[in-house]
Amino acid sequence: MIRALTGFSTRHPWKIVALWSVIGIFLALVAGVLTPRVTQAAGGDFLPKSYDSAAALQVAEEKFGVTSDTSTLTVLVGRPDGEPLTGPDQKHLASVAKELGSRRVTMPDSQDTPTKSDDQIPFLATDHSQKPKVSVGMTAPDRTFALLSVRLEGNTADTGMHNLFRAFREQAEDAFAEVDLRTGFTGGLADHVDTRDAEESVQRVVGLLMLGLIVLVNVLVFRSLCAAFIPLLAVVIVGGAATGVIVVGALLTGIKLDTSTPSMIGVVLIGIGVDYFLFLLFRFRELLRERPDVAPRAIAAEVGSRVGTAITSAALTIVAAFATLGIATYEGFRVLGPAVAVSVLVMLLASLTLMPALLAITGRRMFWPSHALKRASRPGLAGRTGDFVARAPLTSILCSVALLGALAVGMTGTRMDFGQGGTHHETEAATTAAEIARALPAGVSDPATVYLTAPEGDRVSTASLGELSGELTRVEGVGKVGAPVLNEQRDAARIDLYLTADSQTQAARDLVSGPVRDTVAAHTPKGMEAHVGGTAAIFADISSAVDKDLKTVFPVAAGLIALILLVLLRSVLAPVVLLLSVGLCFAATLGSATLVFQHALDKPGVNFVLPLVLFLFVVAIGTDYNILISDRIREEMEGPRTARAAVARAVRHTAPAIATAGIVLAASFGSLAIGSNASTQQIGFATGLGILLSAFVLSIVLVPAAAALLGRRIWWPVRPRRRHGHSGHAEPAAPVRTTADHHPESPTTTG
């Protein structure tokens, strides 16, 4: 199958390139238009309905019309001089609030068309214009400001909603300025837009730096402009195609993606795609040197077939690891896993078709203007490393294990942080929130909410809820309890709780999941059903769901990867070596993240998704690199060399590809660490470090050293046969000699 795909692609390269270009660009454009339709930012919507906060969300939608796309803003209104609001100020405030609630907010570029016309194609255009729901809320104890609550309907990740918020903010600022009052905006959409605006320039620079680093690394390695730019361009096109496939698939199936999923897929595919292209490029250059008289198209077909087998094995390992997320209870994981798995499959297909086709078209011109093809390769650092690992495998193993073990010790006392990851930007929204918190409970702009429903046919009265409200005011940590609000049918009620702790802190989560829920359970009027919702409650339940999923996904993923390795490597001992090495690398990476963020930077802990992300990426990609080196070691052991000489040669020829790929992929993930979001910083730093450890410690030193120490026994029960003829690849007439060739193995190390 692999040989047939690569063979067809190299025979018809221009057709393959044209097909991928058209499909990739089209799907990328489709993804750009449709992504807001298939993403949602509300974490509670990913929880199973059995969780209390998820049930509260359902009541909020069915009884009060508050959907997951409802964004609540808090608007601070005060005097410019900071003095208390006067009676006339209060009247002006109420009047302007009423006016804002009756005025339709339109998009900045659609003032003349406030409603969507019937001839607009809904598939391609969305009109976000709407009348906001505005109500007057609390007033500060010193009367220096009052708060308005504003509800807007729409996905907070949609740029159209961002423009709508900006239009509303401008209208509100102008309206209150006319009566000599100042405004500030925070909560929900305001936080999201301000943070996005603050990070936009930084993210653009980071993205350019990441792409520049990838190009620079390739230029330094290959001394070629084509080898630097063509792989990156190809990967961007394939990444667009993969994202389009995911977005269209989500639209057709009705599945909602987390807002971070498309960007996560983009980072993964750039790193993995460039990796796979590099594996092909290094082997292509090697064979072009060894066979100067063979047509490049024939070599491209052979490289695609031979390296394609290793790439397929590696990609299927990643697919299997992420596919196990399909068994998670938290739907955010259950959607992310298959989405990444499908995107990797798209990249795998490109690796077997588009990339060999590009090699066939460019041939030796791929490495222009370098003259490296005209001279024999030199051992260099990779050759010396291979020689040392083959000559002193036990020392190499002990040093690697000592390094990884020392980092793994950092896991001691690891705590999980279930916060959303605050930002470090002093945005207008953050400044407004801080001003509110100085005078009112910290949770006033994002309250916890108790929803109560009466049995079918019954009604709810505010009098019947008096005892519950009174008991909630006595709960330590609840700063204020709002008056019960009944829905129009009077069969449900809502009680807002303004906590003294910020809704995104561990203190707030402990409060709502413990004393608040206990009080609600004990004092809910007989016959009624009660649920506690809000940000703090949602993340308290997410923490429970994630903890449960980690205990399930880890062993299933590890078992599935082990099974795949058994089949691919046709060995019992080799998969054990590979799994132990990546397991130790995972522990070292998580330990490093704990040391840096929890201990050195004094954070509450490591982000709650970090262990799962590290396990999947470090284990899967670490196995990816291990498969590449193992495949080459096995191939070399089929030749006439001793096992240690085979290991030395395998490291010499494969280490540059793995090292370059590791740097590129680590840079891709490391770009996530340069931002203001704390959780993204942790994921970017830890994943980048884990990939570097996987590449430089595991695949270049530890695994080859184990192979050199165990010899051909590592492939038991199907050991490679030592053939004294063709070794599975072309070589010069005189074999390339390594230091390991001068150290024949004893019977105890031959295998």
Disulfide bonds with the S-S distance in Angstrom:
none
